[in-house]
């Protein structure tokens, strides 16, 4: 999606350690109008799939998922990275290894918010190695729900997590910007 690629080139910042910061418009300060346009694109891609829930993971996925959900007119469910006292003890759970934070999380979703009647679109900001997406798909499977696909804002295609998950899980994954290569010296090249 050229709109997104242009914004990444203009406002994204590349740091050592294979980090692309888009926190000025995606996942720290959210450009609501811009992200809503991305949500409109996800709606165009998945509008005929019977989506009745959007699933994401806290924290950076929540704002994005809400703007996507507005276009589908469906609720957002987000996987929590820690259990709090107000969450039912009856939960689906999976493990996520976070490259960015360098730790492993147990994610949880209350069983009262996801069940076998749901047709779920998974939404996230980044796809690199695929750990978060794999864990969210496991939660959908535990619920007996149908994962109609995943909408990813930025895929680091050179890390091959997306291709691996497409093959292993048979999951439809639509990424709005796919990065072929990225370096501090060379900048960003899109697929």
C-alpha distance (Angstrom), angle and dihedral (degrees) to the residues before:
residue distance angle dihedral
X1 . . .
X2 3.78 . .
X3 3.82 94.0 .
X4 3.80 90.0 60.8
X5 3.80 95.9 40.1
X6 3.80 90.8 52.9
X7 3.80 91.2 49.6
X8 3.80 91.9 49.3
X9 3.80 90.7 51.2
X10 3.80 91.6 47.4
X11 3.82 101.9 41.3
X12 3.81 107.0 14.2
X13 3.79 119.6 101.9
X14 3.78 125.5 -152.8
X15 3.80 119.0 -145.7
X16 3.78 133.6 -176.8
X17 3.77 114.1 -86.1
X18 3.81 93.8 51.4
X19 3.81 94.0 -75.0
X20 3.79 122.8 154.2
X21 3.79 111.4 -168.7
X22 3.77 114.7 -154.4
X23 3.76 93.3 156.4
X24 3.80 92.8 124.9
X25 3.81 91.3 71.1
X26 3.84 112.0 5.6
X27 3.77 117.7 34.8
X28 3.80 114.2 9.8
X29 3.77 103.5 23.0
X30 3.79 106.7 24.0
X31 3.79 120.2 -149.9
X32 3.80 93.3 -145.8
X33 3.80 97.1 -165.7
X34 3.79 92.0 47.6
X35 3.80 94.9 46.7
X36 3.80 89.2 46.5
X37 3.82 87.6 58.5
X38 3.80 88.5 53.4
X39 3.81 87.6 49.3
X40 3.79 89.2 53.6
X41 3.81 88.7 54.4
X42 3.81 92.2 50.8
X43 3.81 87.7 49.9
X44 3.81 90.3 52.4
X45 3.81 90.2 50.7
X46 3.83 97.0 46.2
X47 3.82 105.6 23.7
X48 3.82 93.6 112.0
X49 3.82 95.3 50.9
X50 3.80 98.9 84.1
X51 3.82 93.8 -117.1
X52 3.82 111.2 -173.1
X53 3.83 99.4 164.5
X54 3.78 137.0 34.5
X55 3.82 115.6 -148.7
X56 3.79 125.7 -163.1
X57 3.78 140.5 150.1
X58 3.80 128.0 -108.0
X59 2.91 135.0 -72.4
X60 3.79 118.5 6.2
X61 3.79 94.5 26.6
X62 3.81 96.0 58.0
X63 3.80 100.4 75.7
X64 3.79 91.7 44.1
X65 3.80 93.0 47.5
X66 3.81 91.2 50.5
X67 3.78 91.9 55.0
X68 3.81 91.0 47.4
X69 3.82 90.9 48.0
X70 3.79 91.0 55.0
X71 3.81 89.1 65.3
X72 3.81 92.0 49.5
X73 3.82 93.3 39.6
X74 3.81 90.6 -133.4
X75 3.82 134.5 121.7
X76 3.79 126.7 -95.3
X77 3.79 121.9 -128.5
X78 3.77 117.0 -168.2
X79 3.76 129.5 -162.7
X80 3.79 111.4 -124.6
X81 3.79 121.5 -138.6
X82 3.77 93.6 -146.9
X83 3.76 135.2 30.6
X84 3.78 116.3 -114.8
X85 3.79 129.9 -168.1
X86 3.80 92.6 -103.2
X87 3.82 94.5 59.2
X88 3.77 118.6 94.7
X89 3.80 114.1 -112.0
X90 3.82 87.4 -127.4
X91 3.81 102.0 87.0
X92 3.77 145.1 145.2
X93 3.78 111.7 -124.3
X94 3.78 141.2 -171.2
X95 3.81 137.7 164.2
X96 3.80 125.3 -109.4
X97 3.77 125.3 -168.6
X98 3.80 107.2 -151.1
X99 3.79 114.8 -148.5
X100 3.82 91.5 -169.4
X101 3.80 95.7 51.5
X102 3.80 97.8 30.8
X103 3.80 94.7 -131.6
X104 3.77 141.9 97.5
X105 3.79 120.2 -115.8
X106 3.76 132.5 -163.5
X107 3.79 103.9 -136.9
X108 3.77 120.6 -156.6
X109 3.79 137.5 -165.8
X110 3.78 121.5 -173.8
X111 3.80 112.5 -116.0
X112 3.79 89.6 -132.4
X113 3.82 90.0 68.9
X114 3.82 101.7 48.7
X115 3.80 129.8 39.6
X116 3.79 145.3 151.7
X117 3.83 92.6 -77.9
X118 3.80 92.1 63.9
X119 3.79 128.0 104.6
X120 3.77 102.6 -161.1
X121 3.78 132.4 -158.9
X122 3.80 110.9 -162.8
X123 3.82 114.2 -145.9
X124 3.80 128.3 -168.5
X125 3.78 139.2 157.3
X126 3.83 99.6 -128.5
X127 3.78 138.3 23.4
X128 3.80 116.2 -168.3
X129 3.78 115.7 133.8
X130 3.80 92.9 1.7
X131 3.80 100.0 -123.3
X132 3.82 97.4 131.7
X133 3.79 93.3 43.2
X134 3.80 92.0 49.0
X135 3.82 91.0 50.9
X136 3.82 92.7 48.2
X137 3.81 90.2 49.7
X138 3.83 88.8 51.3
X139 3.81 89.3 54.3
X140 3.82 90.8 50.8
X141 3.81 89.6 49.4
X142 3.81 92.1 48.9
X143 3.82 88.4 54.5
X144 3.79 90.8 51.8
X145 3.81 86.9 -123.1
X146 3.80 126.3 139.4
X147 3.80 118.6 -108.2
X148 3.80 102.0 -149.4
X149 3.78 89.9 -173.3
X150 3.76 146.9 -68.2
X151 3.78 130.7 -87.7
X152 3.78 113.9 -152.9
X153 3.78 124.6 -176.3
X154 3.82 97.4 -155.8
X155 3.80 126.5 15.1
X156 3.78 121.1 -168.4
X157 3.81 91.8 -146.5
X158 3.81 92.6 -178.5
X159 3.82 89.1 67.5
X160 3.83 89.2 58.7
X161 3.82 97.0 -144.5
X162 3.80 90.6 124.8
X163 3.79 95.1 50.6
X164 3.79 90.7 46.3
X165 3.81 92.8 51.8
X166 3.79 92.8 44.9
X167 3.81 88.7 57.0
X168 3.81 100.2 37.3
X169 3.79 98.8 41.5
X170 3.79 99.9 26.9
X171 3.79 85.6 -132.5
X172 3.78 121.5 158.7
X173 3.81 105.5 -125.5
X174 3.79 120.1 -174.0
X175 3.80 115.1 -169.9
X176 3.78 118.5 -171.6
X177 3.81 93.9 -153.6
X178 3.79 123.2 23.7
X179 3.78 117.0 -166.0
X180 3.81 115.1 -148.7
X181 3.81 94.5 -174.7
X182 3.76 139.0 -6.2
X183 3.79 135.2 -175.0
X184 3.78 138.5 152.4
X185 3.81 89.9 -117.2
X186 3.81 99.6 39.1
X187 3.79 101.9 34.6
X188 3.79 122.6 -147.1
X189 3.77 129.1 -34.7
X190 3.82 118.1 -169.9
X191 3.81 126.3 -147.5
